[in-house]
């Protein structure tokens, strides 16, 4: 492996991780929704485009979520904001959904995964920027078969997008009577429940050697994982401080428009335009 090949990758990924950390702290968005398209463009620009590239982007994004989710849950847990009963009861279904997601991702190639990310990303962007949850539809979280089905769907869709569970878990919990701060804190735990089993699976995915960027094991790029995690942990507190000084609502709408455009671009690439 040439040092000259690795250094540009590390430099660009450091910037990506720094930006993702600030956005996560400032807007409360999960890193994966930023990292997956960023990884795709970085690896493509550095000559690593292939039918397997989206697999690598999704897997590497989920690997970073293991660390950021653990840090977030511990922080929220110290403040008593995490609903541990929800995490315990939803964990089996989420983990099953994540494993099913890995199997689906391993069977698909970049255009199909781009299309999935594009469609779901646009829906998340529309909800983030313009959605309103005026009142809950139920006073408690679903139980029994409905809980199992919804938890599997959350794990499955999140793995297909390479994101933690916040984008699907937060609105789900708010609609079922959870205060927003508890929903956000508990959904941070969804991220770990999704990321740990999925990353174990992605480490076993067989990517042809010629399609792997440097320092890739299975579908997880270790260089991107290490650099992004370090930068995110450094810059996320900066985003939190900015959030206390600025009004995040208009910024979140701007980011939502940006996300819709990014997702639309992914969809455009998937369609071959």
N, C-alpha and C positions, 0 to 999 in steps of 0.2 A: 504494500500500500504506500503510495507516494504522499509525503508530507504536503507537497504542493497541492495535492488533490483534497486533503483533509482540512487544511487551514481555511479556505474560502467557505467550506461547509460550516465550520465552527463559528466563523465570524458572522455569517448571515443568521445562523440559528440563535446566536446570542442576542441579536437585535429582535428577532421574532419572539423569543422568550421574554425579553424585557417588555415589549409592547403588550404581550398577552397578560403578563403579570399586572401591569398598570390597569388594563381594561377590566381584569377580573376584580381588582380591588375597587375600582371607581364605579363600575356599573353592575357588579355582582353577577357577571356572565361567566359561565364555565370556560376554562381554557380551551377545551376541545373544539368548540364552535369557531374559535379563531385559528387554532393550531392546524387542523386538518387541511383547510385550503392553503394556509401558509406553507406547510410542509410540501404540499403538492407543487406549488409554484417554485419553491426553493430547489427541490430535487430535480424538477423539470429543467430549470434554468442551468443547473450544474451538470446536465447531460445524463440524468438517471431516469428519464421517462421510459415507461414500459407498461405492458398490460397488468403488471402486478403492483404498480406504484401506489394506487389507492389502498391496497391491502397494507402496505408499509406505513402509509400516513395514518390510517385508522388505528393500527396496532400501536404505533409509537405514541400517538396522542393518548390512548388509553393507559399506556405505561406511565406517562407523566401524571395522570389522574390518581394513580395509587398514592403518590406522595402528597399531592395537593389536597386530595380528599381527606387523608389521615390528619393532616395539619389543620384543615378547616373544622373537621368534626371535633378534634380535641379542643380547639379554641371555642367553638360554640358550646361544647359540653361543659366547659368550666363555667359558663354563664347559665347553665340549666336550660338551654334552648332546644336541645335534641330530644325528640320523642323516641326513646329507645325501644318502646313496645312496638312502634311502627317498623323500626329497622329489623327487629327480631322476627316479626311475623311476615314481613315482606321479603326477607332475605332469600328464602329458598326459591321462590318464584323468579326473583330478579336474577339470581345466579343461573337458574335453568335457562332463562331468556338470553342471558349473555353467552352461554355455551352454544345455544342454537344460533345466535348471531354470528359467532366465530365460524360455525359450519357453513352458514350462508355466505359470509364474506370470502371464505376460502374457495367456495365454488364459483364465485363471480369474478369478473375482471373489471378493470378500471372504468370503462364507459358505463356499465350498469351501476357501479358503486357511485360514480359521479352523478348519475341521474337520481339515485335515491337520496344522496346528500343534498342535491339541488332542490328537489321537491320538498323534503322535510325541512331543510334550512329556510326556504321561503316561508313556509307555514310558521316556523318559530319566529322568524323576523316580523311577520305580520302580527303575531300575537304580542311579541315584545313591544312593538311600536304603537300598536293601535287597539290591542285587546283590552277588554275591561271585564273584571269579575266583580259584579256588584254585590252578589250574595251567594252563599253556598247552596248547593242542591241537596245536601244531606248533613246531618249533625254529627256523623261519625264516619270513619274510614270503612270502605267495603270489607266484608268478611267472606269466609268460605270460598266457594268456587269463583265468585266475582273477583275477590282479592287475588286469588291464584292467577286467573286469566289476565288481569290488569298488570300484575307484577311481572309476569312473563313478557308481556308486550313492552313494558318500560325497559326491561333488560335487553330485549331483542332489538328494538328500534335504536336505543342508545348505542349499542355495539355497532349497528350498521352505519351510524354516523360518527363513531369514534369519540363520543362525548359522555360526560357523567349524567346522572339522572335528573339534574335540576330542570332542564328544559321541559321534561314531561312530568316529573314528580311534583314540582312546585305548584303548577296550576291544578293538578289532580288533588293535592292535599288541601289547597285553599278552597276548592269547590266542595270539599267534604268537611268543612268547618274548622280547619287548622288555621291559627293566626299566621300571617305571612312570615314573621320572624322564625316561628317554629318550622314552617314549611321549608324555608330556605336552609335552616340548620340541619334538618333531618334529611333533606334531599342531598346535602353534601355527603352524607353517609351512603346514599344510593350509589354515588360515584365509586366508592371503594368496592361495594358489592358487585358492581358491574365490571370494574377494571381488573380485579384480581383473577377471577376465573377466565376472563377473556384473554388477558395477557399470557397466562399459562398456556392457553390453547394456541395463541398466535406464535409463541416461541417454538411450537412444533410444526407450524405451517411450512411447507416446502416451497421456497422461492428459488428459482434458478439462479446460480451464482452470477451470471452476467446481468441479471436484473436487480441485484442488490447494491445499494450504495455502500461505501466503506463502513465497517463496524456494524453490520446488520446480522442479527441472530434470529433465525426464523423469519418473521415479518417485522420484528422490532429493531429499529435503528438505535443502537446504544449511544452513538455520538449525539444525536438529536435529543434523546431522552435526558442524558446527563446535563447537557448545556442548557436546555430549556428549563429543567427543574431548578437548576441553580439560579438562573436569571429570574424566573418567576417568583421564587422565594425572596429574592432581593427586592424586586420592584412592586410586588403586590402591596406591601405596607405603604408605599408611596401613593398608590391608587386609593387606598383607604383614607389616607390623610387628605387627598384631593377631594374625595367624596364628601368630607365634612366641611369643606370650604366652598364647594360648588353645588349647584342644584343638579342632581343626576338625571332628573326626568327628561329635560330636553336633550341631554347628551345620549340617553338611552334610545330616544327616538332617532337621533342621527345615526347611532350605531345600528339600529334596526334597519334603516334604509341601506346602510352599508352592507349589512348581512344579506339583505334581499338581493342586492346587486351581485355580491360574491356568489351566492347560491345560484342566481340566474346565470352567471358566467359558467359555473360548473355544469349546469343543465345544458347550456349552449355547447360546451365541449363534448358532453355525452352524446349530443345529437349530431356531432361532426361538423359544426359551423365554426 
